[in-house]
Amino acid sequence: MSRTSTRSRSTKETRIELRLDLDGGGTTDVSTGLPFFDHMLDQLGRHGGLDLSVKAEGDIEVDAHHTVEDTGIVLGEAFREALGDKAGVRRFASITVPLDEAAVEVVLDLSGRPFLHYDVDFPGEKILGDPPFDPQLAEEFWRAFATAAAITLHIVMRRGRNTHHIVEASFKGVARALRDAVRVEGSALPSTKGTL
């Protein structure tokens, strides 16, 4: 069974083409016009064991918000489609991932019920780059992803001072939790309701 998806989205604000393979080897090809965001999506693919290709063009001269949020929507849709009926998946996963002084806990459930709990406080500064990346956009990305993927996702910062480290630990944490949750262990659907 191939757990892949190809999705696209075109609006007046963004144009996104995305390919996803849940059972890949962590190969990524990402270009969004936002170098730090590209780096985070690369971490998501590599640490999640996902083959991920993202080509996004957005109105970043206005703000990066549209590009980041719409990429989350498209990735969430692709993830949900690639999961299929979820037969045999582990479903639940949790991990705490450190990056130097930062540690971020991620707990998720491939529940079919979209929910995001995001408890991450940043020191306040943007992440330097061209253009700089506003770390508050990470929450918008995860909300869009969790909603479109129909998963329950909790991201909680346990400690941290460096904004880059905090954001990167969260992406690596979600990546590792997704890698664990989508692992196929059998053939039964992991739900007493008979659906997810």
HUVEN-V117431 format. One record per residue. N is the residue number from 1. D_FIRST is the distance of its C-alpha to the first C-alpha in whole Angstrom. Layout:
N_D_FIRST, N_D_FIRST
This chain:
1_0, 2_4, 3_6, 4_9, 5_12, 6_16, 7_19, 8_22, 9_26, 10_29, 11_32, 12_36, 13_35, 14_32, 15_29, 16_26, 17_23, 18_20, 19_17, 20_14, 21_11, 22_11, 23_10, 24_13, 25_16, 26_19, 27_20, 28_21, 29_23, 30_25, 31_29, 32_30, 33_34, 34_34, 35_34, 36_34, 37_31, 38_29, 39_30, 40_28, 41_25, 42_25, 43_25, 44_23, 45_20, 46_22, 47_22, 48_19, 49_17, 50_16, 51_16, 52_18, 53_20, 54_23, 55_26, 56_28, 57_32, 58_34, 59_38, 60_38, 61_42, 62_42, 63_40, 64_36, 65_35, 66_34, 67_32, 68_30, 69_30, 70_28, 71_26, 72_25, 73_24, 74_22, 75_20, 76_20, 77_19, 78_16, 79_15, 80_15, 81_13, 82_10, 83_10, 84_10, 85_11, 86_12, 87_11, 88_12, 89_13, 90_16, 91_18, 92_21, 93_22, 94_26, 95_27, 96_31, 97_31, 98_34, 99_35, 100_39, 101_41, 102_38, 103_36, 104_33, 105_31, 106_28, 107_27, 108_24, 109_22, 110_19, 111_21, 112_21, 113_24, 114_25, 115_28, 116_29, 117_32, 118_33, 119_36, 120_37, 121_41, 122_41, 123_45, 124_45, 125_45, 126_42, 127_40, 128_42, 129_41, 130_41, 131_41, 132_41, 133_38, 134_39, 135_37, 136_37, 137_35, 138_32, 139_33, 140_32, 141_29, 142_27, 143_29, 144_27, 145_24, 146_24, 147_25, 148_22, 149_20, 150_21, 151_22, 152_25, 153_26, 154_29, 155_31, 156_34, 157_36, 158_38, 159_40, 160_41, 161_43, 162_42, 163_40, 164_37, 165_37, 166_36, 167_33, 168_32, 169_31, 170_30, 171_27, 172_26, 173_27, 174_24, 175_22, 176_22, 177_22, 178_18, 179_17, 180_18, 181_17, 182_13, 183_13, 184_11, 185_14, 186_13, 187_12, 188_15, 189_15, 190_18, 191_21, 192_24, 193_24, 194_20, 195_19, 196_19
